Amino acid sequence: MIPARGRLVGPARCPFVFHPIWILCGVVGVTIAWMAVADSSPGSSDTPPEPAAAADPTAGMPGPLLRDQVTVILLHGMGRSRAALWMLDTRLRQAGFRTLSYAYSARDEDIEIITDDFLKFIRASLTTPVYHVVAHSHANIVARLAFRAGYPPGLCRMVMIAPPNHPPELARTLRDNPIYRWVTGESARVLASDAFFDALPVPGVPFGVIAGNRGQRVTLGEPNDGVITVSSTRLEGMADWTEVPYAHNFLVTSREVAYHVIRFLETGQFATPEEMAVLLAGRETGSEMPDRDVSSGIPWKQKRNPEK
Protein backbone atom coordinates (compact mmCIF):
# COMPACT_ATOMS: atom_id res chain seq x y z
CA MET A 1 0.00 0.00 0.00
CA ILE A 2 1.39 3.40 -0.98
CA PRO A 3 0.63 6.30 1.37
CA ALA A 4 -1.61 9.08 0.04
CA ARG A 5 0.31 11.64 -1.93
CA GLY A 6 0.47 15.26 -0.75
CA ARG A 7 1.47 18.38 -2.67
CA LEU A 8 4.90 17.80 -4.21
CA VAL A 9 7.72 20.31 -4.11
CA GLY A 10 9.11 20.95 -7.58
CA PRO A 11 12.53 19.49 -8.47
CA ALA A 12 14.01 22.96 -9.05
CA ARG A 13 13.42 23.81 -5.38
CA CYS A 14 14.66 20.50 -3.95
CA PRO A 15 16.65 18.67 -6.62
CA PHE A 16 18.31 16.06 -4.38
CA VAL A 17 15.35 14.81 -2.38
CA PHE A 18 13.12 14.34 -5.41
CA HIS A 19 15.57 12.57 -7.66
CA PRO A 20 13.61 9.66 -9.22
CA ILE A 21 15.92 7.01 -7.72
CA TRP A 22 15.43 8.35 -4.20
CA ILE A 23 11.68 8.60 -4.69
CA LEU A 24 11.58 4.93 -5.77
CA CYS A 25 13.67 3.85 -2.79
CA GLY A 26 11.44 5.80 -0.44
CA VAL A 27 8.27 4.26 -1.81
CA VAL A 28 9.71 0.74 -1.55
CA GLY A 29 10.90 1.37 2.01
CA VAL A 30 7.53 2.72 3.16
CA THR A 31 5.72 -0.21 1.51
CA ILE A 32 7.94 -2.81 3.24
CA ALA A 33 7.48 -1.09 6.60
CA TRP A 34 3.71 -0.97 6.16
CA MET A 35 3.57 -4.66 5.25
CA ALA A 36 5.59 -5.57 8.34
CA VAL A 37 3.21 -3.64 10.58
CA ALA A 38 0.15 -5.09 8.83
CA ASP A 39 1.39 -8.66 9.20
CA SER A 40 1.97 -8.17 12.92
CA SER A 41 -1.35 -6.42 13.57
CA PRO A 42 -4.34 -8.57 14.57
CA GLY A 43 -7.16 -8.50 12.07
CA SER A 44 -5.07 -6.88 9.33
CA SER A 45 -4.90 -9.92 7.03
CA ASP A 46 -7.06 -10.07 3.92
CA THR A 47 -7.76 -13.74 4.65
CA PRO A 48 -11.19 -14.15 6.25
CA PRO A 49 -10.95 -15.46 9.83
CA GLU A 50 -11.74 -19.09 10.51
CA PRO A 51 -15.06 -19.55 12.32
CA ALA A 52 -14.68 -20.07 16.05
CA ALA A 53 -15.12 -23.64 17.20
CA ALA A 54 -18.55 -24.19 18.71
CA ALA A 55 -18.77 -25.09 22.36
CA ASP A 56 -19.58 -28.73 23.08
CA PRO A 57 -23.37 -28.71 23.67
CA THR A 58 -23.13 -31.88 25.76
CA ALA A 59 -20.62 -30.41 28.22
CA GLY A 60 -21.94 -30.36 31.75
CA MET A 61 -24.75 -32.79 31.04
CA PRO A 62 -25.07 -35.81 33.35
CA GLY A 63 -24.01 -38.84 31.32
CA PRO A 64 -24.53 -39.59 27.62
CA LEU A 65 -27.73 -38.46 25.95
CA LEU A 66 -30.27 -40.96 24.72
CA ARG A 67 -31.04 -40.62 21.04
CA ASP A 68 -34.52 -39.32 21.70
CA GLN A 69 -32.82 -36.33 23.34
CA VAL A 70 -31.04 -35.55 20.06
CA THR A 71 -32.62 -34.12 16.89
CA VAL A 72 -31.27 -34.64 13.37
CA ILE A 73 -32.26 -31.80 11.04
CA LEU A 74 -32.42 -32.86 7.38
CA LEU A 75 -32.08 -30.61 4.32
CA HIS A 76 -32.96 -31.90 0.84
CA GLY A 77 -31.16 -31.06 -2.40
CA MET A 78 -32.03 -28.58 -5.13
CA GLY A 79 -35.21 -29.31 -7.05
CA ARG A 80 -36.20 -31.97 -4.52
CA SER A 81 -38.59 -32.07 -1.56
CA ARG A 82 -38.79 -33.56 1.91
CA ALA A 83 -39.95 -36.79 0.29
CA ALA A 84 -36.47 -37.27 -1.18
CA LEU A 85 -35.12 -37.78 2.34
CA TRP A 86 -37.96 -39.98 3.55
CA MET A 87 -35.86 -43.16 3.58
CA LEU A 88 -32.98 -41.57 5.50
CA ASP A 89 -35.45 -39.88 7.85
CA THR A 90 -37.14 -43.23 8.53
CA ARG A 91 -33.86 -44.99 9.28
CA LEU A 92 -32.75 -42.25 11.66
CA ARG A 93 -36.06 -42.47 13.54
CA GLN A 94 -35.80 -46.27 13.62
CA ALA A 95 -32.39 -45.80 15.22
CA GLY A 96 -34.01 -43.68 17.95
CA PHE A 97 -33.29 -40.10 16.87
CA ARG A 98 -35.83 -37.35 16.60
CA THR A 99 -35.89 -35.74 13.18
CA LEU A 100 -36.93 -32.48 11.54
CA SER A 101 -36.97 -31.81 7.81
CA TYR A 102 -36.69 -28.33 6.31
CA ALA A 103 -38.22 -27.67 2.88
CA TYR A 104 -37.26 -24.86 0.49
CA SER A 105 -37.29 -23.93 -3.20
CA ALA A 106 -33.90 -23.04 -4.69
CA ARG A 107 -35.56 -21.90 -7.92
CA ASP A 108 -38.01 -19.43 -6.39
CA GLU A 109 -36.05 -18.04 -3.44
CA ASP A 110 -32.74 -16.26 -2.91
CA ILE A 111 -30.22 -18.44 -1.08
CA GLU A 112 -29.69 -15.81 1.63
CA ILE A 113 -33.44 -15.77 2.32
CA ILE A 114 -33.51 -19.58 2.38
CA THR A 115 -30.70 -19.54 4.95
CA ASP A 116 -32.47 -17.02 7.19
CA ASP A 117 -35.69 -19.06 7.03
CA PHE A 118 -33.75 -22.25 7.83
CA LEU A 119 -32.37 -20.71 11.04
CA LYS A 120 -35.85 -19.46 11.99
CA PHE A 121 -37.17 -22.98 11.40
CA ILE A 122 -34.59 -24.42 13.82
CA ARG A 123 -35.38 -21.87 16.53
CA ALA A 124 -39.12 -22.46 16.19
CA SER A 125 -39.06 -26.27 15.92
CA LEU A 126 -36.18 -27.57 18.03
CA THR A 127 -37.17 -29.17 21.36
CA THR A 128 -34.00 -31.09 22.30
CA PRO A 129 -30.80 -29.72 23.89
CA VAL A 130 -28.56 -31.16 21.16
CA TYR A 131 -29.00 -31.39 17.40
CA HIS A 132 -27.11 -32.37 14.27
CA VAL A 133 -27.49 -31.22 10.66
CA VAL A 134 -27.45 -33.63 7.69
CA ALA A 135 -27.61 -31.99 4.26
CA HIS A 136 -27.69 -33.33 0.71
CA SER A 137 -26.25 -31.67 -2.38
CA HIS A 138 -27.16 -27.96 -2.80
CA ALA A 139 -28.49 -27.81 0.78
CA ASN A 140 -24.91 -27.98 2.04
CA ILE A 141 -24.46 -24.42 0.74
CA VAL A 142 -27.37 -23.35 2.94
CA ALA A 143 -25.91 -25.31 5.88
CA ARG A 144 -22.54 -23.57 5.48
CA LEU A 145 -24.04 -20.10 4.96
CA ALA A 146 -25.94 -20.48 8.24
CA PHE A 147 -22.63 -20.33 10.14
CA ARG A 148 -22.27 -16.73 9.00
CA ALA A 149 -25.43 -15.67 10.82
CA GLY A 150 -24.93 -18.22 13.59
CA TYR A 151 -26.76 -21.42 14.48
CA PRO A 152 -28.88 -21.60 17.64
CA PRO A 153 -27.03 -23.19 20.60
CA GLY A 154 -26.86 -26.98 20.66
CA LEU A 155 -25.40 -27.83 17.23
CA CYS A 156 -23.03 -30.78 17.67
CA ARG A 157 -22.04 -32.34 14.32
CA MET A 158 -22.78 -32.09 10.61
CA VAL A 159 -22.79 -34.64 7.78
CA MET A 160 -22.49 -33.33 4.21
CA ILE A 161 -23.77 -35.77 1.57
CA ALA A 162 -22.56 -35.05 -2.00
CA PRO A 163 -21.77 -31.41 -1.17
CA PRO A 164 -20.64 -28.96 -3.86
CA ASN A 165 -17.81 -27.52 -1.78
CA HIS A 166 -16.34 -26.00 -4.92
CA PRO A 167 -18.13 -24.72 -8.05
CA PRO A 168 -19.56 -27.85 -9.76
CA GLU A 169 -18.24 -28.47 -13.25
CA LEU A 170 -21.77 -29.25 -14.40
CA ALA A 171 -22.92 -25.82 -13.22
CA ARG A 172 -20.12 -24.16 -15.18
CA THR A 173 -21.01 -26.13 -18.29
CA LEU A 174 -24.75 -25.44 -18.15
CA ARG A 175 -24.86 -21.95 -16.63
CA ASP A 176 -25.90 -20.34 -19.94
CA ASN A 177 -28.44 -23.05 -20.75
CA PRO A 178 -31.96 -21.49 -20.46
CA ILE A 179 -33.54 -24.73 -19.24
CA TYR A 180 -30.88 -25.15 -16.54
CA ARG A 181 -31.33 -21.52 -15.48
CA TRP A 182 -35.08 -21.96 -15.28
CA VAL A 183 -34.72 -25.07 -13.10
CA THR A 184 -32.07 -23.64 -10.78
CA GLY A 185 -33.24 -20.02 -10.67
CA GLU A 186 -31.08 -17.78 -8.48
CA SER A 187 -28.83 -20.73 -7.64
CA ALA A 188 -27.48 -20.81 -11.21
CA ARG A 189 -25.49 -17.65 -10.49
CA VAL A 190 -23.87 -18.76 -7.24
CA LEU A 191 -23.19 -22.37 -8.22
CA ALA A 192 -20.76 -21.26 -10.95
CA SER A 193 -19.03 -18.54 -8.91
CA ASP A 194 -15.55 -19.13 -7.47
CA ALA A 195 -15.84 -15.96 -5.37
CA PHE A 196 -19.07 -17.19 -3.77
CA PHE A 197 -17.58 -20.54 -2.75
CA ASP A 198 -14.36 -18.94 -1.51
CA ALA A 199 -16.42 -16.77 0.86
CA LEU A 200 -18.52 -19.63 2.27
CA PRO A 201 -17.81 -20.31 5.98
CA VAL A 202 -16.22 -23.61 6.92
CA PRO A 203 -18.45 -25.40 9.45
CA GLY A 204 -17.55 -24.51 13.02
CA VAL A 205 -18.43 -27.98 14.32
CA PRO A 206 -16.97 -31.40 13.46
CA PHE A 207 -18.22 -32.35 10.00
CA GLY A 208 -17.89 -35.36 7.74
CA VAL A 209 -18.30 -35.64 3.97
CA ILE A 210 -19.82 -38.52 1.98
CA ALA A 211 -19.13 -38.63 -1.77
CA GLY A 212 -20.73 -40.87 -4.41
CA ASN A 213 -18.83 -42.26 -7.40
CA ARG A 214 -21.51 -44.02 -9.49
CA GLY A 215 -21.69 -41.26 -12.10
CA GLN A 216 -21.26 -40.59 -15.80
CA ARG A 217 -18.52 -39.60 -18.25
CA VAL A 218 -20.55 -37.65 -20.79
CA THR A 219 -20.11 -34.21 -19.20
CA LEU A 220 -17.69 -35.01 -16.36
CA GLY A 221 -14.25 -36.45 -17.04
CA GLU A 222 -13.35 -37.55 -13.51
CA PRO A 223 -15.00 -39.76 -10.87
CA ASN A 224 -18.39 -38.33 -9.95
CA ASP A 225 -21.90 -39.18 -8.77
CA GLY A 226 -23.53 -37.89 -11.95
CA VAL A 227 -23.72 -34.30 -10.70
CA ILE A 228 -20.84 -33.61 -8.28
CA THR A 229 -17.25 -34.74 -8.83
CA VAL A 230 -15.67 -36.73 -6.01
CA SER A 231 -12.78 -34.28 -5.68
CA SER A 232 -15.06 -31.24 -5.34
CA THR A 233 -16.70 -32.66 -2.22
CA ARG A 234 -13.54 -32.32 -0.13
CA LEU A 235 -13.25 -29.37 2.23
CA GLU A 236 -10.35 -28.35 4.44
CA GLY A 237 -11.09 -28.99 8.10
CA MET A 238 -13.36 -32.03 7.63
CA ALA A 239 -13.12 -34.59 10.41
CA ASP A 240 -13.67 -37.54 8.05
CA TRP A 241 -14.42 -38.30 4.41
CA THR A 242 -15.72 -41.42 2.70
CA GLU A 243 -16.65 -42.52 -0.82
CA VAL A 244 -19.53 -44.86 -1.64
CA PRO A 245 -20.73 -46.49 -4.90
CA TYR A 246 -23.99 -44.60 -5.43
CA ALA A 247 -25.33 -41.97 -7.82
CA HIS A 248 -26.25 -38.49 -6.62
CA ASN A 249 -29.97 -38.91 -5.92
CA PHE A 250 -29.61 -42.45 -4.56
CA LEU A 251 -27.10 -41.57 -1.87
CA VAL A 252 -29.88 -40.53 0.51
CA THR A 253 -31.82 -43.78 -0.02
CA SER A 254 -28.80 -45.99 0.63
CA ARG A 255 -28.70 -48.12 3.77
CA GLU A 256 -24.90 -47.87 3.71
CA VAL A 257 -25.05 -44.08 3.78
CA ALA A 258 -27.54 -44.20 6.67
CA TYR A 259 -25.10 -46.35 8.66
CA HIS A 260 -22.30 -43.88 7.92
CA VAL A 261 -24.44 -40.93 9.01
CA ILE A 262 -25.39 -42.53 12.35
CA ARG A 263 -21.82 -43.63 12.97
CA PHE A 264 -20.51 -40.10 12.43
CA LEU A 265 -23.20 -38.39 14.50
CA GLU A 266 -22.29 -40.56 17.48
CA THR A 267 -18.52 -40.94 17.15
CA GLY A 268 -17.28 -38.21 14.81
CA GLN A 269 -15.97 -40.84 12.34
CA PHE A 270 -17.48 -42.88 9.51
CA ALA A 271 -17.49 -46.67 9.59
CA THR A 272 -14.42 -48.44 8.22
CA PRO A 273 -14.87 -50.88 5.31
CA GLU A 274 -14.57 -53.80 7.75
CA GLU A 275 -17.19 -52.33 10.07
CA MET A 276 -19.50 -51.58 7.17
CA ALA A 277 -19.27 -55.17 5.93
CA VAL A 278 -20.47 -56.36 9.35
CA LEU A 279 -23.24 -53.76 9.46
CA LEU A 280 -24.53 -54.61 6.00
CA ALA A 281 -24.43 -58.32 6.86
CA GLY A 282 -27.17 -57.63 9.41
CA ARG A 283 -29.52 -56.99 6.51
CA GLU A 284 -29.22 -60.61 5.41
CA THR A 285 -30.32 -61.81 8.85
CA GLY A 286 -33.46 -59.70 8.72
CA SER A 287 -32.26 -56.88 10.99
CA GLU A 288 -33.18 -53.45 9.60
CA MET A 289 -30.56 -51.71 11.75
CA PRO A 290 -27.67 -53.44 13.58
CA ASP A 291 -28.07 -53.70 17.35
CA ARG A 292 -24.63 -52.31 18.14
CA ASP A 293 -21.79 -50.27 16.67
CA VAL A 294 -19.17 -52.98 16.19
CA SER A 295 -16.20 -50.73 16.98
CA SER A 296 -17.37 -48.72 19.98
CA GLY A 297 -20.16 -50.82 21.45
CA ILE A 298 -22.67 -47.97 21.03
CA PRO A 299 -26.17 -49.37 20.49
CA TRP A 300 -27.57 -48.51 17.06
CA LYS A 301 -31.05 -48.86 18.51
CA GLN A 302 -31.67 -47.22 21.84
CA LYS A 303 -34.84 -47.58 23.87
CA ARG A 304 -36.95 -44.52 24.35
CA ASN A 305 -36.64 -42.84 27.73
CA PRO A 306 -39.14 -44.79 29.88
CA GLU A 307 -40.01 -41.64 31.83
CA LYS A 308 -41.48 -40.02 28.71
Secondary structure as GFF3:
##gff-version 3
##sequence-region A 1 308
A	DSSP	alpha_helix	20	40	.	.	.	ID=ss1
A	DSSP	three_ten_helix	67	69	.	.	.	ID=ss2
A	DSSP	beta_strand	70	75	.	.	.	ID=ss3
A	DSSP	three_ten_helix	82	85	.	.	.	ID=ss4
A	DSSP	alpha_helix	86	94	.	.	.	ID=ss5
A	DSSP	beta_strand	98	102	.	.	.	ID=ss6
A	DSSP	alpha_helix	111	125	.	.	.	ID=ss7
A	DSSP	beta_strand	130	136	.	.	.	ID=ss8
A	DSSP	alpha_helix	139	149	.	.	.	ID=ss9
A	DSSP	beta_strand	155	161	.	.	.	ID=ss10
A	DSSP	alpha_helix	169	174	.	.	.	ID=ss11
A	DSSP	alpha_helix	178	184	.	.	.	ID=ss12
A	DSSP	alpha_helix	187	191	.	.	.	ID=ss13
A	DSSP	alpha_helix	194	199	.	.	.	ID=ss14
A	DSSP	beta_strand	207	212	.	.	.	ID=ss15
A	DSSP	three_ten_helix	231	233	.	.	.	ID=ss16
A	DSSP	beta_strand	240	244	.	.	.	ID=ss17
A	DSSP	three_ten_helix	248	253	.	.	.	ID=ss18
A	DSSP	alpha_helix	255	267	.	.	.	ID=ss19
A	DSSP	alpha_helix	273	284	.	.	.	ID=ss20
###
